[in-house]
Amino acid sequence: MHILIGLVIALVLVAVLSNRKTRNCRWRADRSRNVDDQHFHICMSCGATCLTQSPKSPQECLKKP
């Protein structure tokens, strides 16, 4: 019973603390479109594209209103 309560609390915390700015974003790296030392990413949800200095995906939504 304690394990179940702990699991529910953990799931609620993950949902509350997750980054809301990129909740719907699904960034994918496209290495064929990299430019020099910049890494190309495209969002599968909204179609936004960007070049970043690091290979990590963007941390905010770049969807244009």
VMD Tcl script that builds the backbone (N, CA, C; Angstrom):
set m [mol new atoms 195]
animate dup $m
set s [atomselect $m all]
$s set {name element resname resid chain x y z} {
  {N N MET 1 A 0.818 -1.190 0.000}
  {CA C MET 1 A 0.000 0.000 0.000}
  {C C MET 1 A 0.869 1.264 0.000}
  {N N HIS 2 A 1.950 1.234 0.785}
  {CA C HIS 2 A 2.848 2.388 0.837}
  {C C HIS 2 A 3.534 2.609 -0.508}
  {N N ILE 3 A 3.835 1.515 -1.178}
  {CA C ILE 3 A 4.478 1.626 -2.492}
  {C C ILE 3 A 3.534 2.282 -3.486}
  {N N LEU 4 A 2.276 1.921 -3.460}
  {CA C LEU 4 A 1.285 2.494 -4.367}
  {C C LEU 4 A 1.114 3.991 -4.117}
  {N N ILE 5 A 1.039 4.387 -2.864}
  {CA C ILE 5 A 0.906 5.807 -2.526}
  {C C ILE 5 A 2.148 6.577 -2.970}
  {N N GLY 6 A 3.326 6.013 -2.745}
  {CA C GLY 6 A 4.565 6.653 -3.184}
  {C C GLY 6 A 4.630 6.800 -4.691}
  {N N LEU 7 A 4.160 5.792 -5.404}
  {CA C LEU 7 A 4.150 5.848 -6.866}
  {C C LEU 7 A 3.210 6.936 -7.372}
  {N N VAL 8 A 2.043 7.043 -6.777}
  {CA C VAL 8 A 1.085 8.083 -7.169}
  {C C VAL 8 A 1.664 9.466 -6.898}
  {N N ILE 9 A 2.283 9.651 -5.749}
  {CA C ILE 9 A 2.895 10.941 -5.420}
  {C C ILE 9 A 4.013 11.269 -6.404}
  {N N ALA 10 A 4.829 10.293 -6.759}
  {CA C ALA 10 A 5.921 10.511 -7.711}
  {C C ALA 10 A 5.377 10.915 -9.077}
  {N N LEU 11 A 4.333 10.265 -9.537}
  {CA C LEU 11 A 3.747 10.604 -10.838}
  {C C LEU 11 A 3.161 12.012 -10.842}
  {N N VAL 12 A 2.521 12.397 -9.756}
  {CA C VAL 12 A 1.966 13.747 -9.655}
  {C C VAL 12 A 3.090 14.779 -9.667}
  {N N LEU 13 A 4.169 14.525 -8.947}
  {CA C LEU 13 A 5.298 15.457 -8.931}
  {C C LEU 13 A 5.939 15.604 -10.306}
  {N N VAL 14 A 6.089 14.515 -11.017}
  {CA C VAL 14 A 6.660 14.579 -12.368}
  {C C VAL 14 A 5.762 15.409 -13.274}
  {N N ALA 15 A 4.461 15.215 -13.187}
  {CA C ALA 15 A 3.529 15.969 -14.021}
  {C C ALA 15 A 3.557 17.458 -13.688}
  {N N VAL 16 A 3.653 17.790 -12.419}
  {CA C VAL 16 A 3.639 19.190 -12.000}
  {C C VAL 16 A 4.957 19.884 -12.315}
  {N N LEU 17 A 6.063 19.192 -12.138}
  {CA C LEU 17 A 7.373 19.818 -12.293}
  {C C LEU 17 A 7.943 19.736 -13.705}
  {N N SER 18 A 7.260 19.061 -14.613}
  {CA C SER 18 A 7.782 18.962 -15.978}
  {C C SER 18 A 7.741 20.336 -16.644}
  {N N ASN 19 A 8.606 20.525 -17.604}
  {CA C ASN 19 A 8.725 21.809 -18.283}
  {C C ASN 19 A 7.507 22.038 -19.171}
  {N N ARG 20 A 6.668 22.975 -18.807}
  {CA C ARG 20 A 5.433 23.227 -19.553}
  {C C ARG 20 A 5.679 23.890 -20.896}
  {N N LYS 21 A 6.802 24.581 -21.039}
  {CA C LYS 21 A 7.079 25.275 -22.296}
  {C C LYS 21 A 7.294 24.306 -23.446}
  {N N THR 22 A 7.789 23.125 -23.147}
  {CA C THR 22 A 8.060 22.157 -24.213}
  {C C THR 22 A 7.271 20.872 -24.030}
  {N N ARG 23 A 6.176 20.941 -23.315}
  {CA C ARG 23 A 5.401 19.735 -23.039}
  {C C ARG 23 A 4.923 19.069 -24.331}
  {N N ASN 24 A 4.487 19.847 -25.319}
  {CA C ASN 24 A 3.990 19.273 -26.570}
  {C C ASN 24 A 5.073 19.138 -27.634}
  {N N CYS 25 A 6.247 19.694 -27.391}
  {CA C CYS 25 A 7.321 19.643 -28.380}
  {C C CYS 25 A 7.986 18.269 -28.393}
  {N N ARG 26 A 8.271 17.797 -29.591}
  {CA C ARG 26 A 8.984 16.535 -29.778}
  {C C ARG 26 A 10.136 16.809 -30.737}
  {N N TRP 27 A 11.265 17.258 -30.172}
  {CA C TRP 27 A 12.410 17.655 -30.974}
  {C C TRP 27 A 13.176 16.446 -31.477}
  {N N ARG 28 A 13.575 16.496 -32.750}
  {CA C ARG 28 A 14.386 15.450 -33.360}
  {C C ARG 28 A 15.575 16.121 -34.042}
  {N N ALA 29 A 16.739 15.534 -33.884}
  {CA C ALA 29 A 17.943 16.048 -34.541}
  {C C ALA 29 A 17.981 15.524 -35.970}
  {N N ASP 30 A 18.348 16.400 -36.900}
  {CA C ASP 30 A 18.511 16.013 -38.303}
  {C C ASP 30 A 19.958 16.305 -38.671}
  {N N ARG 31 A 20.814 15.305 -38.525}
  {CA C ARG 31 A 22.254 15.502 -38.722}
  {C C ARG 31 A 22.610 15.838 -40.163}
  {N N SER 32 A 21.753 15.481 -41.107}
  {CA C SER 32 A 22.056 15.783 -42.507}
  {C C SER 32 A 21.949 17.277 -42.797}
  {N N ARG 33 A 21.300 18.044 -41.919}
  {CA C ARG 33 A 21.117 19.479 -42.127}
  {C C ARG 33 A 21.955 20.325 -41.168}
  {N N ASN 34 A 22.923 19.694 -40.479}
  {CA C ASN 34 A 23.828 20.448 -39.605}
  {C C ASN 34 A 24.666 21.414 -40.434}
  {N N VAL 35 A 24.982 22.566 -39.849}
  {CA C VAL 35 A 25.792 23.582 -40.511}
  {C C VAL 35 A 27.002 23.861 -39.629}
  {N N ASP 36 A 28.192 23.571 -40.141}
  {CA C ASP 36 A 29.436 23.762 -39.399}
  {C C ASP 36 A 29.329 23.116 -38.013}
  {N N ASP 37 A 29.436 23.929 -36.949}
  {CA C ASP 37 A 29.369 23.397 -35.587}
  {C C ASP 37 A 27.974 23.522 -34.983}
  {N N GLN 38 A 26.986 23.848 -35.796}
  {CA C GLN 38 A 25.625 23.994 -35.295}
  {C C GLN 38 A 24.806 22.748 -35.616}
  {N N HIS 39 A 23.894 22.419 -34.709}
  {CA C HIS 39 A 23.085 21.213 -34.829}
  {C C HIS 39 A 21.647 21.589 -35.178}
  {N N PHE 40 A 21.098 20.948 -36.214}
  {CA C PHE 40 A 19.749 21.243 -36.690}
  {C C PHE 40 A 18.734 20.373 -35.959}
  {N N HIS 41 A 17.646 20.994 -35.495}
  {CA C HIS 41 A 16.563 20.280 -34.814}
  {C C HIS 41 A 15.233 20.686 -35.435}
  {N N ILE 42 A 14.297 19.739 -35.474}
  {CA C ILE 42 A 12.949 20.010 -35.961}
  {C C ILE 42 A 11.945 19.432 -34.970}
  {N N CYS 43 A 10.874 20.177 -34.728}
  {CA C CYS 43 A 9.826 19.725 -33.812}
  {C C CYS 43 A 8.806 18.916 -34.605}
  {N N MET 44 A 8.562 17.698 -34.175}
  {CA C MET 44 A 7.613 16.830 -34.859}
  {C C MET 44 A 6.170 17.241 -34.581}
  {N N SER 45 A 5.948 18.031 -33.556}
  {CA C SER 45 A 4.594 18.437 -33.194}
  {C C SER 45 A 4.127 19.652 -33.996}
  {N N CYS 46 A 4.946 20.707 -34.028}
  {CA C CYS 46 A 4.509 21.947 -34.681}
  {C C CYS 46 A 5.303 22.297 -35.935}
  {N N GLY 47 A 6.419 21.615 -36.180}
  {CA C GLY 47 A 7.201 21.871 -37.382}
  {C C GLY 47 A 8.250 22.958 -37.246}
  {N N ALA 48 A 8.435 23.506 -36.057}
  {CA C ALA 48 A 9.449 24.539 -35.846}
  {C C ALA 48 A 10.841 23.947 -36.067}
  {N N THR 49 A 11.749 24.760 -36.589}
  {CA C THR 49 A 13.117 24.315 -36.827}
  {C C THR 49 A 14.082 25.303 -36.173}
  {N N CYS 50 A 15.273 24.824 -35.830}
  {CA C CYS 50 A 16.281 25.715 -35.263}
  {C C CYS 50 A 17.656 25.078 -35.357}
  {N N LEU 51 A 18.662 25.916 -35.255}
  {CA C LEU 51 A 20.052 25.496 -35.163}
  {C C LEU 51 A 20.544 25.834 -33.766}
  {N N THR 52 A 21.199 24.882 -33.111}
  {CA C THR 52 A 21.720 25.114 -31.763}
  {C C THR 52 A 23.227 24.889 -31.746}
  {N N GLN 53 A 23.888 25.481 -30.766}
  {CA C GLN 53 A 25.329 25.310 -30.615}
  {C C GLN 53 A 25.660 23.948 -30.020}
  {N N SER 54 A 24.781 23.435 -29.172}
  {CA C SER 54 A 25.027 22.138 -28.539}
  {C C SER 54 A 24.136 21.076 -29.185}
  {N N PRO 55 A 24.497 19.820 -29.067}
  {CA C PRO 55 A 23.672 18.761 -29.656}
  {C C PRO 55 A 22.366 18.520 -28.904}
  {N N LYS 56 A 22.175 19.183 -27.765}
  {CA C LYS 56 A 20.932 19.029 -27.013}
  {C C LYS 56 A 19.786 19.730 -27.730}
  {N N SER 57 A 18.589 19.189 -27.565}
  {CA C SER 57 A 17.415 19.806 -28.178}
  {C C SER 57 A 17.046 21.085 -27.423}
  {N N PRO 58 A 16.323 22.003 -28.063}
  {CA C PRO 58 A 15.926 23.255 -27.409}
  {C C PRO 58 A 15.078 22.997 -26.165}
  {N N GLN 59 A 15.131 23.925 -25.220}
  {CA C GLN 59 A 14.389 23.785 -23.971}
  {C C GLN 59 A 13.114 24.614 -23.942}
  {N N GLU 60 A 12.794 25.294 -25.032}
  {CA C GLU 60 A 11.564 26.075 -25.087}
  {C C GLU 60 A 10.910 25.895 -26.446}
  {N N CYS 61 A 9.619 26.133 -26.485}
  {CA C CYS 61 A 8.864 25.977 -27.725}
  {C C CYS 61 A 9.183 27.148 -28.655}
  {N N LEU 62 A 9.462 26.850 -29.898}
  {CA C LEU 62 A 9.790 27.886 -30.878}
  {C C LEU 62 A 8.665 28.071 -31.890}
  {N N LYS 63 A 7.495 27.567 -31.566}
  {CA C LYS 63 A 6.337 27.679 -32.451}
  {C C LYS 63 A 5.969 29.147 -32.611}
  {N N LYS 64 A 5.750 29.561 -33.843}
  {CA C LYS 64 A 5.375 30.943 -34.114}
  {C C LYS 64 A 3.862 31.079 -33.955}
  {N N PRO 65 A 3.427 32.136 -33.259}
  {CA C PRO 65 A 1.976 32.308 -33.027}
  {C C PRO 65 A 1.210 32.607 -34.287}
}
mol reanalyze $m
mol bondsrecalc $m
mol representation Tube
mol addrep $m
